[in-house]
Amino acid sequence: MLAVGCSFKPPAEDRPGEPDARAPVDDGAAFDASEMADASTPLDAPTPPPDAPPACVGYTNRYRVSSANADWPTAKLACEATGGHLVVLETQTENTAVRALLTSTFRFWVGMSDLTTEDTWVWLNGAAVPRNAEYWDAGQPNDNGGEDCGEMSNSGDWNDDKCSAVQPYVCECP
């Protein structure tokens, strides 16, 4: 489409001798800012529901290590309340990065379980959890006495534990 009567002019600083059209002008007219749209919100941005949590509250980067202990269901809800979820470890690189955050904690909750179907481990995002020795501690998962929730040790290995166990957890901001 051809625009008629329009032309591009570089900014005034690039055109010596011409006034800067962006400079404020006091023409004496009153300005009512209430008639303008909020410039910080795009006009087509969806309005979040009033009870929606702010996106990833309390996160300084993609991950947030809990300062409190909780059982797995409570940890899951706590992460969701801040706009995130229990960490989903999608690669060995991510597994190593998250493990490095936890220098003083022996075990912590991650976002995997076999709560829906025994011995079918899935991440909270629905992806299958790999069952190879690269990730799991030796002999794990073993469902010893009803262990259905996933944890990581400070060595980076995964283990299944009872969901009622109370320990730290790591949240991830998607």
Rosetta constraint file for C-alpha pairs under 8 A:
AtomPair CA 10 CA 14 HARMONIC 6.08 0.50
AtomPair CA 10 CA 15 HARMONIC 6.98 0.50
AtomPair CA 11 CA 15 HARMONIC 6.81 0.50
AtomPair CA 11 CA 20 HARMONIC 7.02 0.50
AtomPair CA 11 CA 21 HARMONIC 7.99 0.50
AtomPair CA 12 CA 16 HARMONIC 6.80 0.50
AtomPair CA 12 CA 18 HARMONIC 5.95 0.50
AtomPair CA 12 CA 19 HARMONIC 6.10 0.50
AtomPair CA 12 CA 20 HARMONIC 4.66 0.50
AtomPair CA 12 CA 21 HARMONIC 7.08 0.50
AtomPair CA 13 CA 20 HARMONIC 7.14 0.50
AtomPair CA 32 CA 36 HARMONIC 7.96 0.50
AtomPair CA 37 CA 43 HARMONIC 7.51 0.50
AtomPair CA 38 CA 42 HARMONIC 7.90 0.50
AtomPair CA 41 CA 45 HARMONIC 6.73 0.50
AtomPair CA 48 CA 52 HARMONIC 6.28 0.50
AtomPair CA 53 CA 57 HARMONIC 7.97 0.50
AtomPair CA 53 CA 81 HARMONIC 6.40 0.50
AtomPair CA 53 CA 82 HARMONIC 6.26 0.50
AtomPair CA 53 CA 83 HARMONIC 6.02 0.50
AtomPair CA 54 CA 82 HARMONIC 6.93 0.50
AtomPair CA 54 CA 83 HARMONIC 6.37 0.50
AtomPair CA 55 CA 82 HARMONIC 6.78 0.50
AtomPair CA 55 CA 83 HARMONIC 4.79 0.50
AtomPair CA 55 CA 84 HARMONIC 7.53 0.50
AtomPair CA 55 CA 173 HARMONIC 7.97 0.50
AtomPair CA 56 CA 82 HARMONIC 5.03 0.50
AtomPair CA 56 CA 83 HARMONIC 4.37 0.50
AtomPair CA 56 CA 84 HARMONIC 5.61 0.50
AtomPair CA 56 CA 173 HARMONIC 5.65 0.50
AtomPair CA 57 CA 82 HARMONIC 4.98 0.50
AtomPair CA 57 CA 83 HARMONIC 6.68 0.50
AtomPair CA 58 CA 64 HARMONIC 7.52 0.50
AtomPair CA 58 CA 82 HARMONIC 7.39 0.50
AtomPair CA 59 CA 63 HARMONIC 6.53 0.50
AtomPair CA 59 CA 64 HARMONIC 5.49 0.50
AtomPair CA 59 CA 173 HARMONIC 7.46 0.50
AtomPair CA 60 CA 64 HARMONIC 7.20 0.50
AtomPair CA 61 CA 173 HARMONIC 7.96 0.50
AtomPair CA 62 CA 172 HARMONIC 5.70 0.50
AtomPair CA 62 CA 173 HARMONIC 5.11 0.50
AtomPair CA 62 CA 174 HARMONIC 7.36 0.50
AtomPair CA 63 CA 87 HARMONIC 7.62 0.50
AtomPair CA 63 CA 98 HARMONIC 7.76 0.50
AtomPair CA 63 CA 170 HARMONIC 6.70 0.50
AtomPair CA 63 CA 171 HARMONIC 5.65 0.50
AtomPair CA 63 CA 172 HARMONIC 4.57 0.50
AtomPair CA 63 CA 173 HARMONIC 6.23 0.50
AtomPair CA 64 CA 170 HARMONIC 5.66 0.50
AtomPair CA 64 CA 171 HARMONIC 5.11 0.50
AtomPair CA 64 CA 172 HARMONIC 6.40 0.50
AtomPair CA 65 CA 101 HARMONIC 7.64 0.50
AtomPair CA 65 CA 102 HARMONIC 7.90 0.50
AtomPair CA 65 CA 168 HARMONIC 7.55 0.50
AtomPair CA 65 CA 169 HARMONIC 6.17 0.50
AtomPair CA 65 CA 170 HARMONIC 4.55 0.50
AtomPair CA 65 CA 171 HARMONIC 6.42 0.50
AtomPair CA 66 CA 168 HARMONIC 5.79 0.50
AtomPair CA 66 CA 169 HARMONIC 5.46 0.50
AtomPair CA 66 CA 170 HARMONIC 5.97 0.50
AtomPair CA 66 CA 171 HARMONIC 7.46 0.50
AtomPair CA 67 CA 168 HARMONIC 7.16 0.50
AtomPair CA 68 CA 167 HARMONIC 7.81 0.50
AtomPair CA 68 CA 168 HARMONIC 6.07 0.50
AtomPair CA 69 CA 75 HARMONIC 7.97 0.50
AtomPair CA 69 CA 166 HARMONIC 5.68 0.50
AtomPair CA 69 CA 167 HARMONIC 4.42 0.50
AtomPair CA 69 CA 168 HARMONIC 4.38 0.50
AtomPair CA 69 CA 169 HARMONIC 7.17 0.50
AtomPair CA 70 CA 74 HARMONIC 5.83 0.50
AtomPair CA 70 CA 75 HARMONIC 5.50 0.50
AtomPair CA 70 CA 165 HARMONIC 7.61 0.50
AtomPair CA 70 CA 166 HARMONIC 4.65 0.50
AtomPair CA 70 CA 167 HARMONIC 5.40 0.50
AtomPair CA 70 CA 168 HARMONIC 6.34 0.50
AtomPair CA 70 CA 169 HARMONIC 7.61 0.50
AtomPair CA 71 CA 75 HARMONIC 6.05 0.50
AtomPair CA 71 CA 163 HARMONIC 5.99 0.50
AtomPair CA 71 CA 164 HARMONIC 4.95 0.50
AtomPair CA 71 CA 165 HARMONIC 5.24 0.50
AtomPair CA 71 CA 166 HARMONIC 4.40 0.50
AtomPair CA 71 CA 167 HARMONIC 6.50 0.50
AtomPair CA 72 CA 76 HARMONIC 6.09 0.50
AtomPair CA 72 CA 109 HARMONIC 6.47 0.50
AtomPair CA 72 CA 149 HARMONIC 6.82 0.50
AtomPair CA 72 CA 163 HARMONIC 5.08 0.50
AtomPair CA 72 CA 164 HARMONIC 6.55 0.50
AtomPair CA 72 CA 165 HARMONIC 7.29 0.50
AtomPair CA 72 CA 166 HARMONIC 7.48 0.50
AtomPair CA 73 CA 77 HARMONIC 6.35 0.50
AtomPair CA 73 CA 163 HARMONIC 7.02 0.50
AtomPair CA 73 CA 164 HARMONIC 7.98 0.50
AtomPair CA 74 CA 78 HARMONIC 6.05 0.50
AtomPair CA 75 CA 79 HARMONIC 6.25 0.50
AtomPair CA 75 CA 86 HARMONIC 7.28 0.50
AtomPair CA 75 CA 109 HARMONIC 7.61 0.50
AtomPair CA 75 CA 169 HARMONIC 6.45 0.50
AtomPair CA 76 CA 80 HARMONIC 6.34 0.50
AtomPair CA 76 CA 85 HARMONIC 6.38 0.50
AtomPair CA 76 CA 86 HARMONIC 5.66 0.50
AtomPair CA 76 CA 111 HARMONIC 7.50 0.50
AtomPair CA 77 CA 81 HARMONIC 6.06 0.50
AtomPair CA 77 CA 85 HARMONIC 7.98 0.50
AtomPair CA 78 CA 82 HARMONIC 6.74 0.50
AtomPair CA 79 CA 83 HARMONIC 6.69 0.50
AtomPair CA 79 CA 84 HARMONIC 5.16 0.50
AtomPair CA 79 CA 85 HARMONIC 4.77 0.50
AtomPair CA 79 CA 86 HARMONIC 5.95 0.50
AtomPair CA 79 CA 171 HARMONIC 5.36 0.50
AtomPair CA 79 CA 172 HARMONIC 7.63 0.50
AtomPair CA 80 CA 84 HARMONIC 4.97 0.50
AtomPair CA 80 CA 85 HARMONIC 5.14 0.50
AtomPair CA 80 CA 86 HARMONIC 7.89 0.50
AtomPair CA 83 CA 173 HARMONIC 6.86 0.50
AtomPair CA 84 CA 171 HARMONIC 6.15 0.50
AtomPair CA 84 CA 172 HARMONIC 5.35 0.50
AtomPair CA 84 CA 173 HARMONIC 4.49 0.50
AtomPair CA 84 CA 174 HARMONIC 6.19 0.50
AtomPair CA 85 CA 111 HARMONIC 7.29 0.50
AtomPair CA 85 CA 124 HARMONIC 7.88 0.50
AtomPair CA 85 CA 171 HARMONIC 5.34 0.50
AtomPair CA 85 CA 172 HARMONIC 5.44 0.50
AtomPair CA 85 CA 173 HARMONIC 6.79 0.50
AtomPair CA 85 CA 174 HARMONIC 7.69 0.50
AtomPair CA 86 CA 109 HARMONIC 7.45 0.50
AtomPair CA 86 CA 110 HARMONIC 5.42 0.50
AtomPair CA 86 CA 111 HARMONIC 4.46 0.50
AtomPair CA 86 CA 124 HARMONIC 7.65 0.50
AtomPair CA 86 CA 169 HARMONIC 7.27 0.50
AtomPair CA 86 CA 170 HARMONIC 5.89 0.50
AtomPair CA 86 CA 171 HARMONIC 4.42 0.50
AtomPair CA 86 CA 172 HARMONIC 5.92 0.50
AtomPair CA 87 CA 110 HARMONIC 5.20 0.50
AtomPair CA 87 CA 111 HARMONIC 5.19 0.50
AtomPair CA 87 CA 170 HARMONIC 5.75 0.50
AtomPair CA 87 CA 171 HARMONIC 5.07 0.50
AtomPair CA 87 CA 172 HARMONIC 4.79 0.50
AtomPair CA 88 CA 110 HARMONIC 6.64 0.50
AtomPair CA 88 CA 111 HARMONIC 5.35 0.50
AtomPair CA 88 CA 112 HARMONIC 7.28 0.50
AtomPair CA 88 CA 123 HARMONIC 6.21 0.50
AtomPair CA 88 CA 124 HARMONIC 7.10 0.50
AtomPair CA 88 CA 125 HARMONIC 7.60 0.50
AtomPair CA 88 CA 172 HARMONIC 7.45 0.50
AtomPair CA 89 CA 94 HARMONIC 5.90 0.50
AtomPair CA 89 CA 95 HARMONIC 5.52 0.50
AtomPair CA 89 CA 110 HARMONIC 7.99 0.50
AtomPair CA 90 CA 94 HARMONIC 6.58 0.50
AtomPair CA 90 CA 95 HARMONIC 7.48 0.50
AtomPair CA 91 CA 95 HARMONIC 6.18 0.50
AtomPair CA 92 CA 96 HARMONIC 6.12 0.50
AtomPair CA 93 CA 97 HARMONIC 6.19 0.50
AtomPair CA 94 CA 98 HARMONIC 6.11 0.50
AtomPair CA 95 CA 99 HARMONIC 6.14 0.50
AtomPair CA 95 CA 156 HARMONIC 6.72 0.50
AtomPair CA 96 CA 100 HARMONIC 6.22 0.50
AtomPair CA 96 CA 156 HARMONIC 6.62 0.50
AtomPair CA 97 CA 101 HARMONIC 6.85 0.50
AtomPair CA 98 CA 102 HARMONIC 7.21 0.50
AtomPair CA 99 CA 103 HARMONIC 7.74 0.50
AtomPair CA 99 CA 152 HARMONIC 7.89 0.50
AtomPair CA 99 CA 153 HARMONIC 7.84 0.50
AtomPair CA 99 CA 154 HARMONIC 5.93 0.50
AtomPair CA 99 CA 155 HARMONIC 7.14 0.50
AtomPair CA 99 CA 156 HARMONIC 5.46 0.50
AtomPair CA 100 CA 154 HARMONIC 7.99 0.50
AtomPair CA 102 CA 106 HARMONIC 7.96 0.50
AtomPair CA 102 CA 154 HARMONIC 6.36 0.50
AtomPair CA 103 CA 154 HARMONIC 6.84 0.50
AtomPair CA 104 CA 154 HARMONIC 7.95 0.50
AtomPair CA 105 CA 153 HARMONIC 7.92 0.50
AtomPair CA 105 CA 154 HARMONIC 6.41 0.50
AtomPair CA 105 CA 168 HARMONIC 7.71 0.50
AtomPair CA 106 CA 153 HARMONIC 5.43 0.50
AtomPair CA 106 CA 154 HARMONIC 5.08 0.50
AtomPair CA 107 CA 151 HARMONIC 6.38 0.50
AtomPair CA 107 CA 152 HARMONIC 5.53 0.50
AtomPair CA 107 CA 153 HARMONIC 4.26 0.50
AtomPair CA 107 CA 154 HARMONIC 6.12 0.50
AtomPair CA 107 CA 167 HARMONIC 7.10 0.50
AtomPair CA 107 CA 168 HARMONIC 7.34 0.50
AtomPair CA 108 CA 151 HARMONIC 5.32 0.50
AtomPair CA 108 CA 152 HARMONIC 5.59 0.50
AtomPair CA 108 CA 153 HARMONIC 6.61 0.50
AtomPair CA 108 CA 167 HARMONIC 5.83 0.50
AtomPair CA 108 CA 168 HARMONIC 4.87 0.50
AtomPair CA 108 CA 169 HARMONIC 4.77 0.50
AtomPair CA 108 CA 170 HARMONIC 7.09 0.50
AtomPair CA 109 CA 149 HARMONIC 7.83 0.50
AtomPair CA 109 CA 150 HARMONIC 6.12 0.50
AtomPair CA 109 CA 151 HARMONIC 4.32 0.50
AtomPair CA 109 CA 152 HARMONIC 6.49 0.50
AtomPair CA 109 CA 167 HARMONIC 7.05 0.50
AtomPair CA 109 CA 168 HARMONIC 6.41 0.50
AtomPair CA 109 CA 169 HARMONIC 4.44 0.50
AtomPair CA 109 CA 170 HARMONIC 6.56 0.50
AtomPair CA 110 CA 150 HARMONIC 5.73 0.50
AtomPair CA 110 CA 151 HARMONIC 5.19 0.50
AtomPair CA 110 CA 152 HARMONIC 6.67 0.50
AtomPair CA 110 CA 169 HARMONIC 6.47 0.50
AtomPair CA 110 CA 170 HARMONIC 6.40 0.50
AtomPair CA 110 CA 171 HARMONIC 7.97 0.50
AtomPair CA 111 CA 123 HARMONIC 5.60 0.50
AtomPair CA 111 CA 124 HARMONIC 5.48 0.50
AtomPair CA 111 CA 150 HARMONIC 6.74 0.50
AtomPair CA 112 CA 121 HARMONIC 6.60 0.50
AtomPair CA 112 CA 122 HARMONIC 5.48 0.50
AtomPair CA 112 CA 123 HARMONIC 4.23 0.50
AtomPair CA 112 CA 124 HARMONIC 5.91 0.50
AtomPair CA 112 CA 129 HARMONIC 7.41 0.50
AtomPair CA 112 CA 149 HARMONIC 6.24 0.50
AtomPair CA 112 CA 150 HARMONIC 5.06 0.50
AtomPair CA 112 CA 151 HARMONIC 7.88 0.50
AtomPair CA 113 CA 121 HARMONIC 5.37 0.50
AtomPair CA 113 CA 122 HARMONIC 5.79 0.50
AtomPair CA 113 CA 123 HARMONIC 6.70 0.50
AtomPair CA 113 CA 124 HARMONIC 7.88 0.50
AtomPair CA 113 CA 148 HARMONIC 5.48 0.50
AtomPair CA 113 CA 149 HARMONIC 4.35 0.50
AtomPair CA 113 CA 150 HARMONIC 5.46 0.50
AtomPair CA 113 CA 160 HARMONIC 7.98 0.50
AtomPair CA 114 CA 118 HARMONIC 5.31 0.50
AtomPair CA 114 CA 119 HARMONIC 5.77 0.50
AtomPair CA 114 CA 120 HARMONIC 5.29 0.50
AtomPair CA 114 CA 121 HARMONIC 4.49 0.50
AtomPair CA 114 CA 122 HARMONIC 6.40 0.50
AtomPair CA 114 CA 148 HARMONIC 5.20 0.50
AtomPair CA 114 CA 149 HARMONIC 6.64 0.50
AtomPair CA 115 CA 148 HARMONIC 5.68 0.50
AtomPair CA 115 CA 149 HARMONIC 7.29 0.50
AtomPair CA 116 CA 120 HARMONIC 7.84 0.50
AtomPair CA 117 CA 121 HARMONIC 7.83 0.50
AtomPair CA 118 CA 148 HARMONIC 7.64 0.50
AtomPair CA 119 CA 143 HARMONIC 7.88 0.50
AtomPair CA 120 CA 128 HARMONIC 7.90 0.50
AtomPair CA 121 CA 128 HARMONIC 6.23 0.50
AtomPair CA 121 CA 129 HARMONIC 5.35 0.50
AtomPair CA 122 CA 126 HARMONIC 5.77 0.50
AtomPair CA 122 CA 127 HARMONIC 5.58 0.50
AtomPair CA 122 CA 128 HARMONIC 4.51 0.50
AtomPair CA 122 CA 129 HARMONIC 5.04 0.50
AtomPair CA 123 CA 127 HARMONIC 5.32 0.50
AtomPair CA 123 CA 128 HARMONIC 6.29 0.50
AtomPair CA 123 CA 129 HARMONIC 6.17 0.50
AtomPair CA 130 CA 135 HARMONIC 7.71 0.50
AtomPair CA 131 CA 135 HARMONIC 7.68 0.50
AtomPair CA 131 CA 136 HARMONIC 7.19 0.50
AtomPair CA 132 CA 136 HARMONIC 6.68 0.50
AtomPair CA 133 CA 137 HARMONIC 7.02 0.50
AtomPair CA 133 CA 138 HARMONIC 7.07 0.50
AtomPair CA 135 CA 156 HARMONIC 7.48 0.50
AtomPair CA 135 CA 157 HARMONIC 5.36 0.50
AtomPair CA 135 CA 158 HARMONIC 5.92 0.50
AtomPair CA 136 CA 140 HARMONIC 5.76 0.50
AtomPair CA 136 CA 141 HARMONIC 7.11 0.50
AtomPair CA 136 CA 157 HARMONIC 5.18 0.50
AtomPair CA 136 CA 158 HARMONIC 4.45 0.50
AtomPair CA 136 CA 159 HARMONIC 6.18 0.50
AtomPair CA 137 CA 141 HARMONIC 7.84 0.50
AtomPair CA 137 CA 157 HARMONIC 5.04 0.50
AtomPair CA 137 CA 158 HARMONIC 5.55 0.50
AtomPair CA 137 CA 159 HARMONIC 6.04 0.50
AtomPair CA 140 CA 158 HARMONIC 7.61 0.50
AtomPair CA 140 CA 159 HARMONIC 5.81 0.50
AtomPair CA 140 CA 160 HARMONIC 6.86 0.50
AtomPair CA 141 CA 159 HARMONIC 5.84 0.50
AtomPair CA 141 CA 160 HARMONIC 5.30 0.50
AtomPair CA 142 CA 147 HARMONIC 7.57 0.50
AtomPair CA 142 CA 160 HARMONIC 7.01 0.50
AtomPair CA 143 CA 147 HARMONIC 4.48 0.50
AtomPair CA 143 CA 148 HARMONIC 6.59 0.50
AtomPair CA 143 CA 160 HARMONIC 6.66 0.50
AtomPair CA 143 CA 161 HARMONIC 7.56 0.50
AtomPair CA 144 CA 161 HARMONIC 7.92 0.50
AtomPair CA 145 CA 162 HARMONIC 7.79 0.50
AtomPair CA 146 CA 161 HARMONIC 7.80 0.50
AtomPair CA 146 CA 162 HARMONIC 6.16 0.50
AtomPair CA 147 CA 160 HARMONIC 5.40 0.50
AtomPair CA 147 CA 161 HARMONIC 4.33 0.50
AtomPair CA 147 CA 162 HARMONIC 4.15 0.50
AtomPair CA 147 CA 163 HARMONIC 6.76 0.50
AtomPair CA 148 CA 160 HARMONIC 6.04 0.50
AtomPair CA 148 CA 161 HARMONIC 6.13 0.50
AtomPair CA 148 CA 162 HARMONIC 5.90 0.50
AtomPair CA 148 CA 163 HARMONIC 6.23 0.50
AtomPair CA 149 CA 160 HARMONIC 5.50 0.50
AtomPair CA 149 CA 161 HARMONIC 5.49 0.50
AtomPair CA 149 CA 162 HARMONIC 6.16 0.50
AtomPair CA 149 CA 163 HARMONIC 5.16 0.50
AtomPair CA 150 CA 158 HARMONIC 6.90 0.50
AtomPair CA 150 CA 159 HARMONIC 5.92 0.50
AtomPair CA 150 CA 160 HARMONIC 4.78 0.50
AtomPair CA 150 CA 161 HARMONIC 6.31 0.50
AtomPair CA 151 CA 158 HARMONIC 5.68 0.50
AtomPair CA 151 CA 159 HARMONIC 5.39 0.50
AtomPair CA 151 CA 160 HARMONIC 6.18 0.50
AtomPair CA 151 CA 161 HARMONIC 6.94 0.50
AtomPair CA 152 CA 156 HARMONIC 5.89 0.50
AtomPair CA 152 CA 157 HARMONIC 5.59 0.50
AtomPair CA 152 CA 158 HARMONIC 4.44 0.50
AtomPair CA 152 CA 159 HARMONIC 6.17 0.50
AtomPair CA 153 CA 157 HARMONIC 5.54 0.50
AtomPair CA 153 CA 158 HARMONIC 6.36 0.50
AtomPair CA 153 CA 159 HARMONIC 7.53 0.50
AtomPair CA 161 CA 165 HARMONIC 7.19 0.50
